[in-house]
Amino acid sequence: MSDIIPKIRIRMPKWQVIRSTSWAKELLMTFIGATLSIILTFGTAHFVDQKQQREDGRQTAMMVIHDMENTAKQFREYVKEEEKNFNIAQHVLSNMNQLDAISSDTIILLASYITADAGQLYTYDNSSEKIFLSSQEAWKTINNPAFIDEVQEFFHSRQLIFDVLNKDRLYAKPISSGTYYDLLLESPHMQELDTTFWVSYTKEFIRKNAVNRYIDFSYVRRRYCNEYADQFMSYANKCKFMMGISDEELALYVQNRERTGKPLKAKNLIGNWRVQTADDLYSDRQFNRDHTFTTKINQYMSYSFYTGQIILKCTMHGTWDLQGDTLFTTLCPDYTYEFDKSAIRYQPEMESTLDELIAVWEQSVIAQLEAITKQKGESWHAAFASIDDTGNKIELRDVDEGVIYLTRCDTP
C-alpha cells in the first residue's frame, strides 16, 4: 500500500523567503497592531481604574478625617456652652435677693442649664461611620491597614465617650424633665414666656444641693470635654499624616462637599420665593431688581381654649447683594406685625384671657424682632448661595445657622 500511494512531500519555504513576501509583512503587522491595541486598551483601562480607586480611597479617608475633626469641634462647643452657662449660674446666684430684676432670658437659660431634656442630651452624627464600616470596598481602595485600624479605634472611642456623657452622673442634669413638666402644667403661670413662672422655678431649685453640685463641677466637665477634643484631633492629625493629606486638601474637600447645585446669578434670584420650615410656619421673600427685598412671615398659633389658629403676620424689608457665591442681605430696622384672630372661635367669657395671651405673645414678638433688626441700626446676614438645575430651588448655607431652601412661588 505504501508503494501505491507515494508520500507527498510539502516543501516548506525558508523563513527568509516568508519574511520577504508582502503578504507575510501584512500579516505580521496586523498581528502586532492587534496585540498593541489590546495591550494599550486594557493596560490604559487598568491604569485609569487603579487611579480612580486610589482617588476613591482618598475621598473616603478625607470623609472620615473630617468626621474626626467635626467631633473635636463638637466637644469644643460643649466647653464654650458649659462656660457660658456656668457664668449665668454664678450671676444668678450672686443676685438671689433680686431675681425679679434679672432678665427673663437669663432666668430661662439657667433653668435650661439645670433641667434635663426628654431625650439624650449628647448625640453625634454617625452617617460617615456607617458608610465606612459597611463598605469593604472602601477599605480595599484605601489600602492602608494602619489607617483603617486607627479609624476603627476612633469610632470605638467615640461611642464609649458619648456613652459616658449620657450615663455618668457628672453630666446628668439635676432636675428631671418630668419634674419640670409637672411644675409647668400645675403652675397658674404656665406660659413659658411668663417671667413669673421662671423666677418661681429658679427660686425652688437654685439652692438644692444637687443643683449646686452640678454647677460646681462645671470646670470638671469642661476639662474632660477639652481632653476628648484633643483626643479626636490627635486621631485626625495622625490619619492625615498616614495618608499624606494636607490641611489645605482637606479644607478643599470640605468646601466641595458642602457646595451643591450651581452658582446663583442675580438674574435668577429676582422673583418670589417661599421658605417653609414646618406646617405652621413659612415665609415669603420677594427679591426685586433694585436690590431691595421684602420678607413676609406667617406663623399659625394654636391654644387650648379656642379652635382654629391665630396667624401671626410679620413683614420686614431690606436690601440684598450677591458677591461671588455669597448672598448678603441687610434688614432695615422697621417692621410691622399683627395677630389675625379672624379664623378662631372661643367662648365669650374667654375674651380677657385671649387678650392676656396675645399680650404675652406680643411682648415676645417685639423683643425678637428688635433683636433681629437691632432696632438702632441695620442687621446683615451672609450665606453661601447656589441654585439647582431647574432654577426653582435655592440653597442658602450659613456656617452658624445651617441650611435653608427657597422654592420659587407665584405669591407676590
C-alpha positions as CSV (number, residue, x, y, z in Angstrom):
1,M,0.0,0.0,0.0
2,S,2.8,2.3,0.7
3,D,4.2,1.7,-2.7
4,I,0.9,2.5,-4.4
5,I,0.3,5.8,-2.6
6,P,3.6,7.8,-2.7
7,K,4.4,10.1,0.1
8,I,3.7,13.7,-0.7
9,R,6.4,15.9,0.5
10,I,5.5,19.5,1.1
11,R,8.4,21.8,0.5
12,M,8.5,24.3,3.4
13,P,9.7,27.8,2.3
14,K,12.7,29.2,4.1
15,W,12.0,31.8,6.8
16,Q,13.9,34.3,4.8
17,V,11.6,33.9,1.9
18,I,8.4,34.3,4.0
19,R,9.9,37.3,5.7
20,S,10.4,38.9,2.3
21,T,6.9,38.4,0.9
22,S,4.4,41.2,1.1
23,W,1.5,39.1,2.5
24,A,3.7,37.9,5.3
25,K,4.6,41.5,6.2
26,E,0.9,42.5,6.3
27,L,0.1,39.5,8.4
28,L,2.9,40.3,10.8
29,M,1.9,44.0,11.0
30,T,-1.7,43.2,11.6
31,F,-0.8,40.8,14.4
32,I,1.5,43.3,16.0
33,G,-1.1,46.1,15.6
34,A,-3.8,44.0,17.2
35,T,-1.6,42.9,20.1
36,L,-0.5,46.5,20.8
37,S,-4.1,47.7,20.6
38,I,-5.2,45.1,23.2
39,I,-2.2,46.0,25.4
40,L,-2.9,49.7,25.2
41,T,-6.6,49.4,25.6
42,F,-6.7,47.1,28.7
43,G,-3.4,48.4,30.1
44,T,-4.8,52.0,30.0
45,A,-8.1,50.9,31.4
46,H,-6.4,49.1,34.2
47,F,-4.2,52.2,34.9
48,V,-7.3,54.5,34.9
49,D,-9.2,52.1,37.1
50,Q,-6.3,52.0,39.6
51,K,-6.1,55.7,39.7
52,Q,-9.8,56.1,40.3
53,Q,-9.6,53.6,43.1
54,R,-6.8,55.5,44.7
55,E,-8.9,58.7,44.4
56,D,-12.0,57.0,45.8
57,G,-9.9,55.7,48.8
58,R,-8.5,59.2,49.4
59,Q,-12.0,60.7,49.3
60,T,-13.2,58.1,51.8
61,A,-10.2,58.8,54.1
62,M,-11.0,62.6,54.0
63,M,-14.6,61.9,54.8
64,V,-13.6,60.0,58.0
65,I,-10.9,62.6,59.0
66,H,-13.5,65.3,58.5
67,D,-15.8,63.4,60.9
68,M,-13.0,63.2,63.4
69,E,-12.4,67.0,63.3
70,N,-16.1,67.7,63.5
71,T,-16.3,65.6,66.6
72,A,-13.4,67.5,68.1
73,K,-15.2,70.8,67.2
74,Q,-18.4,69.5,68.8
75,F,-16.6,69.0,72.1
76,R,-15.0,72.5,71.9
77,E,-18.6,73.8,71.5
78,Y,-19.6,71.8,74.6
79,V,-16.9,73.6,76.5
80,K,-18.0,77.1,75.3
81,E,-21.6,76.4,76.1
82,E,-20.7,75.0,79.6
83,E,-18.6,78.0,80.4
84,K,-21.4,80.4,79.3
85,N,-24.0,78.6,81.4
86,F,-21.7,78.5,84.4
87,N,-21.2,82.3,84.2
88,I,-25.0,82.7,84.0
89,A,-25.5,80.5,87.1
90,Q,-22.9,82.5,89.0
91,H,-24.6,85.7,88.1
92,V,-28.0,84.5,89.3
93,L,-26.5,83.1,92.5
94,S,-24.9,86.4,93.2
95,N,-28.3,88.2,92.8
96,M,-30.6,85.7,94.5
97,N,-32.3,88.5,96.5
98,Q,-33.3,90.4,93.4
99,L,-34.3,87.7,90.9
100,D,-37.2,89.9,89.6
101,A,-34.6,92.4,88.3
102,I,-32.8,89.7,86.2
103,S,-33.9,89.4,82.6
104,S,-36.2,86.6,81.7
105,D,-33.8,85.4,79.0
106,T,-31.1,84.9,81.7
107,I,-33.5,83.1,84.0
108,I,-34.7,80.8,81.2
109,L,-31.1,80.0,80.2
110,L,-30.3,79.0,83.8
111,A,-33.4,76.8,84.0
112,S,-32.4,75.1,80.8
113,Y,-28.9,74.5,82.1
114,I,-30.0,72.6,85.2
115,T,-33.0,70.8,83.6
116,A,-32.7,67.5,81.7
117,D,-34.2,67.1,78.2
118,A,-36.7,64.3,77.5
119,G,-34.2,62.6,75.2
120,Q,-30.4,62.1,75.2
121,L,-28.5,65.3,75.8
122,Y,-25.3,64.2,73.9
123,T,-25.7,62.9,70.4
124,Y,-23.5,62.8,67.2
125,D,-23.9,62.2,63.5
126,N,-22.8,58.6,62.7
127,S,-23.5,58.7,59.0
128,S,-19.8,58.6,58.0
129,E,-19.2,55.7,60.4
130,K,-22.0,53.7,58.8
131,I,-20.7,54.3,55.3
132,F,-17.1,53.4,56.2
133,L,-17.9,50.3,58.3
134,S,-20.5,48.9,55.8
135,S,-18.2,49.1,52.7
136,Q,-15.4,46.5,52.4
137,E,-14.6,48.1,49.0
138,A,-13.8,51.4,50.8
139,W,-11.1,49.5,52.9
140,K,-9.6,48.0,49.7
141,T,-9.3,51.3,47.9
142,I,-7.6,52.9,50.9
143,N,-5.1,50.0,51.1
144,N,-3.6,51.2,54.4
145,P,-4.2,48.7,57.2
146,A,-2.7,51.0,59.9
147,F,-5.1,53.8,58.8
148,I,-8.1,51.5,58.9
149,D,-7.1,50.3,62.4
150,E,-6.9,53.9,63.6
151,V,-10.3,54.8,62.2
152,Q,-11.9,51.8,63.9
153,E,-10.3,52.8,67.2
154,F,-11.7,56.3,66.7
155,F,-15.2,55.0,66.2
156,H,-15.0,52.8,69.2
157,S,-13.6,55.5,71.4
158,R,-16.2,58.0,70.4
159,Q,-19.0,55.6,71.2
160,L,-17.6,54.9,74.6
161,I,-17.2,58.6,75.4
162,F,-20.7,59.5,74.3
163,D,-22.0,56.6,76.5
164,V,-20.2,58.2,79.4
165,L,-21.7,61.6,78.7
166,N,-25.2,60.2,78.6
167,K,-24.9,57.9,81.6
168,D,-22.3,59.3,84.0
169,R,-23.8,61.3,86.9
170,L,-21.2,64.0,86.4
171,Y,-23.0,65.1,83.2
172,A,-26.6,64.3,84.4
173,K,-28.8,67.4,84.8
174,P,-30.0,67.7,88.4
175,I,-33.7,68.3,87.6
176,S,-35.5,65.7,85.5
177,S,-37.7,66.7,82.6
178,G,-40.7,65.0,84.4
179,T,-40.3,67.3,87.4
180,Y,-40.1,70.4,85.1
181,Y,-43.3,69.5,83.1
182,D,-45.2,68.7,86.3
183,L,-44.4,72.1,87.7
184,L,-45.2,73.8,84.4
185,L,-48.6,72.1,83.9
186,E,-49.6,72.8,87.5
187,S,-48.5,76.4,87.6
188,P,-51.0,79.2,87.2
189,H,-48.3,80.9,85.1
190,M,-47.8,78.0,82.7
191,Q,-46.9,80.3,79.8
192,E,-43.2,79.6,79.2
193,L,-42.7,83.2,78.3
194,D,-44.1,84.4,81.6
195,T,-41.2,85.5,83.8
196,T,-43.2,84.8,87.0
197,F,-43.1,81.0,86.3
198,W,-39.3,81.0,85.7
199,V,-38.5,83.1,88.7
200,S,-40.6,80.7,90.9
201,Y,-38.9,77.7,89.2
202,T,-35.4,79.1,89.8
203,K,-36.1,80.0,93.5
204,E,-37.3,76.5,94.2
205,F,-34.3,74.7,92.8
206,I,-31.3,77.0,92.7
207,R,-30.3,76.3,96.4
208,K,-30.8,72.5,96.1
209,N,-27.6,70.5,96.9
210,A,-27.8,68.6,93.6
211,V,-28.1,71.8,91.6
212,N,-25.1,73.4,93.4
213,R,-23.0,70.3,92.9
214,Y,-23.8,70.3,89.2
215,I,-22.8,74.0,88.9
216,D,-19.7,73.5,91.0
217,F,-18.4,70.6,88.8
218,S,-18.7,72.7,85.6
219,Y,-15.0,73.1,85.5
220,V,-14.5,69.2,85.5
221,R,-16.9,68.8,82.6
222,R,-15.1,71.4,80.7
223,R,-11.7,69.8,81.4
224,Y,-12.9,66.4,80.3
225,C,-14.5,67.8,77.1
226,N,-11.3,69.6,76.2
227,E,-9.4,66.3,76.7
228,Y,-11.8,64.5,74.5
229,A,-11.5,67.1,71.8
230,D,-7.7,66.8,72.0
231,Q,-8.0,63.1,71.6
232,F,-10.2,63.3,68.5
233,M,-7.9,65.9,66.9
234,S,-5.0,63.6,67.6
235,Y,-6.8,60.8,65.6
236,A,-7.4,63.3,62.8
237,N,-3.8,64.5,62.6
238,K,-2.4,61.0,62.8
239,C,-4.7,59.8,60.0
240,K,-3.8,62.9,57.8
241,F,-0.1,62.1,58.3
242,M,-0.6,58.4,57.4
243,M,-2.5,59.2,54.2
244,G,-0.3,62.3,53.2
245,I,-3.4,64.6,53.3
246,S,-2.6,68.3,53.9
247,D,-4.9,70.7,55.8
248,E,-5.4,72.6,52.5
249,E,-6.5,69.4,50.7
250,L,-9.0,68.5,53.5
251,A,-10.3,72.1,53.5
252,L,-10.9,71.9,49.8
253,Y,-12.7,68.6,50.2
254,V,-15.0,70.0,52.9
255,Q,-15.7,73.0,50.7
256,N,-16.6,70.9,47.7
257,R,-18.6,68.5,49.8
258,E,-20.7,71.3,51.3
259,R,-21.4,73.0,48.0
260,T,-24.3,71.7,45.9
261,G,-26.1,73.0,42.8
262,K,-24.5,75.7,40.6
263,P,-23.6,79.3,41.4
264,L,-26.5,81.7,41.9
265,K,-26.8,84.6,39.4
266,A,-28.5,87.8,40.3
267,K,-31.0,87.4,37.4
268,N,-32.0,84.0,38.8
269,L,-32.7,85.5,42.3
270,I,-35.3,88.1,41.1
271,G,-38.8,86.9,41.9
272,N,-40.8,85.4,44.7
273,W,-39.6,82.6,46.9
274,R,-41.0,80.6,49.8
275,V,-39.3,79.1,52.9
276,Q,-41.3,76.6,54.7
277,T,-39.8,75.1,57.8
278,A,-43.0,73.5,59.2
279,D,-46.7,73.1,58.5
280,D,-47.4,76.0,60.9
281,L,-44.6,78.4,59.8
282,Y,-43.5,79.8,56.4
283,S,-42.1,83.0,55.0
284,D,-42.3,84.5,51.5
285,R,-39.4,86.5,50.2
286,Q,-39.6,88.8,47.2
287,F,-36.3,89.9,45.7
288,N,-36.5,93.0,43.4
289,R,-34.3,94.2,40.6
290,D,-33.4,97.4,42.6
291,H,-31.7,95.1,45.2
292,T,-34.4,95.5,47.8
293,F,-36.4,92.6,49.2
294,T,-39.5,92.0,51.4
295,T,-40.0,89.2,53.8
296,K,-43.5,88.2,55.0
297,I,-43.7,85.6,57.8
298,N,-46.9,83.7,58.7
299,Q,-46.9,81.6,61.9
300,Y,-50.1,79.7,62.8
301,M,-50.6,79.5,66.6
302,S,-53.0,77.1,68.4
303,Y,-54.1,77.1,72.1
304,S,-56.3,75.2,74.4
305,F,-59.3,77.5,74.9
306,Y,-60.0,78.3,71.2
307,T,-60.5,76.4,68.0
308,G,-58.8,77.4,64.8
309,Q,-55.5,79.2,64.7
310,I,-54.3,82.8,65.3
311,I,-52.0,83.9,62.5
312,L,-49.0,86.0,63.4
313,K,-48.1,88.1,60.4
314,C,-44.8,89.9,60.3
315,T,-43.3,92.0,57.4
316,M,-39.7,93.2,57.1
317,H,-37.8,95.0,54.4
318,G,-34.2,95.1,53.4
319,T,-31.6,95.1,50.7
320,W,-29.6,92.4,49.0
321,D,-26.3,92.0,47.2
322,L,-24.7,89.0,45.5
323,Q,-20.9,88.8,45.7
324,G,-19.4,85.8,44.1
325,D,-21.1,82.8,45.7
326,T,-22.3,84.7,48.8
327,L,-25.7,86.4,49.2
328,F,-25.6,89.3,51.6
329,T,-29.0,90.5,53.0
330,T,-29.4,93.6,55.2
331,L,-32.6,94.1,57.2
332,C,-33.9,97.6,57.8
333,P,-34.8,98.5,61.4
334,D,-38.5,98.9,60.5
335,Y,-41.1,96.1,60.7
336,T,-44.8,95.5,61.0
337,Y,-46.8,92.7,62.7
338,E,-50.3,91.7,63.6
339,F,-52.2,88.9,65.2
340,D,-55.0,87.8,62.9
341,K,-57.8,86.3,65.1
342,S,-60.4,86.1,62.3
343,A,-60.1,82.3,62.0
344,I,-60.6,81.3,65.6
345,R,-63.7,80.6,67.8
346,Y,-63.9,80.8,71.6
347,Q,-66.4,81.3,74.4
348,P,-67.3,84.9,75.2
349,E,-66.1,84.6,78.8
350,M,-62.6,83.8,77.5
351,E,-62.2,87.2,75.8
352,S,-60.0,88.7,78.6
353,T,-57.9,85.5,78.7
354,L,-57.3,85.7,75.0
355,D,-56.2,89.4,75.3
356,E,-53.7,88.4,78.1
357,L,-52.3,85.6,76.0
358,I,-51.8,87.8,72.9
359,A,-50.2,90.5,75.1
360,V,-47.6,88.0,76.3
361,W,-47.0,86.8,72.7
362,E,-46.8,90.4,71.6
363,Q,-44.0,91.2,74.1
364,S,-42.1,88.2,72.9
365,V,-42.5,89.1,69.2
366,I,-41.4,92.7,69.7
367,A,-38.3,91.5,71.7
368,Q,-37.4,89.0,69.0
369,L,-38.0,91.4,66.0
370,E,-36.0,94.1,67.7
371,A,-33.2,91.7,68.4
372,I,-33.2,90.6,64.7
373,T,-33.2,94.1,63.3
374,K,-31.1,95.5,66.1
375,Q,-33.6,98.4,66.2
376,K,-30.9,101.2,66.2
377,G,-29.2,100.1,63.1
378,E,-29.2,97.5,60.3
379,S,-28.7,93.8,60.6
380,W,-26.9,92.0,57.8
381,H,-26.5,88.3,57.1
382,A,-24.3,86.3,54.7
383,A,-24.8,82.8,53.3
384,F,-23.3,80.7,50.5
385,A,-25.9,80.6,47.7
386,S,-26.5,78.1,44.9
387,I,-29.4,77.1,42.7
388,D,-30.5,73.8,41.3
389,D,-30.6,72.9,37.5
390,T,-34.4,73.7,37.3
391,G,-33.8,77.3,38.6
392,N,-36.7,76.8,41.1
393,K,-34.8,76.0,44.3
394,I,-32.1,77.9,46.1
395,E,-29.9,76.6,48.8
396,L,-28.6,79.1,51.4
397,R,-25.9,77.7,53.6
398,D,-24.9,79.6,56.7
399,V,-22.0,78.5,58.9
400,D,-23.8,79.1,62.2
401,E,-27.5,78.7,61.3
402,G,-27.3,75.7,58.9
403,V,-29.1,75.3,55.6
404,I,-32.4,76.6,54.3
405,Y,-34.1,76.1,50.9
406,L,-36.1,78.7,49.0
407,T,-38.6,77.4,46.5
408,R,-39.9,79.6,43.7
409,C,-43.6,80.5,44.0
410,D,-46.1,82.8,42.4
411,T,-47.1,84.6,45.6
412,P,-46.4,88.3,45.2
